[in-house]
Amino acid sequence: MAKIVKIEGRGTLTLPKELRRRLGIKAGQVVAEESTEEILLPAGATFPVEVYSERRLSEFARNNEAAVAGYRFRK
C-alpha cells in the first residue's frame, strides 16, 4: 500500500501515524536503503555498539580468570 508523505526542505519526512503503529516503528528504528529506483525504509532496530580496546579486552580476560579461579572443571 502506497502512502504519500511530505518531504521538508532539509530532507526530513514524517511517516503517517497509522503506518508507524501498524509496523511497530518507533523513533530511531528505521534505516534507509537505496536501490536502483527507490528508497526502502524497512522497520528494524538499531543498537549502540561499543568497540573494545585491547586494554578493555585484557580487563575482561583478567576478570574471567579471577571468576573461575576457584572452580574445578571435570574432564
GILINRA-V744998 format. One record per residue. RES is the residue in one letter. PHI is phi in whole degrees, 0 to 359 (none if undefined). Layout:
res: [RES,RES]
phi: [PHI,PHI]
This chain:
res: [M,A,K,I,V,K,I,E,G,R,G,T,L,T,L,P,K,E,L,R,R,R,L,G,I,K,A,G,Q,V,V,A,E,E,S,T,E,E,I,L,L,P,A,G,A,T,F,P,V,E,V,Y,S,E,R,R,L,S,E,F,A,R,N,N,E,A,A,V,A,G,Y,R,F,R,K]
phi: [none,271,233,264,235,271,258,286,301,275,93,279,220,240,282,303,304,296,290,299,295,297,271,70,274,241,306,82,249,238,239,279,238,265,240,297,235,205,247,262,238,289,291,188,247,244,228,292,239,252,263,275,282,299,298,293,297,292,296,301,298,299,296,294,298,294,291,260,301,272,263,253,256,282,250]
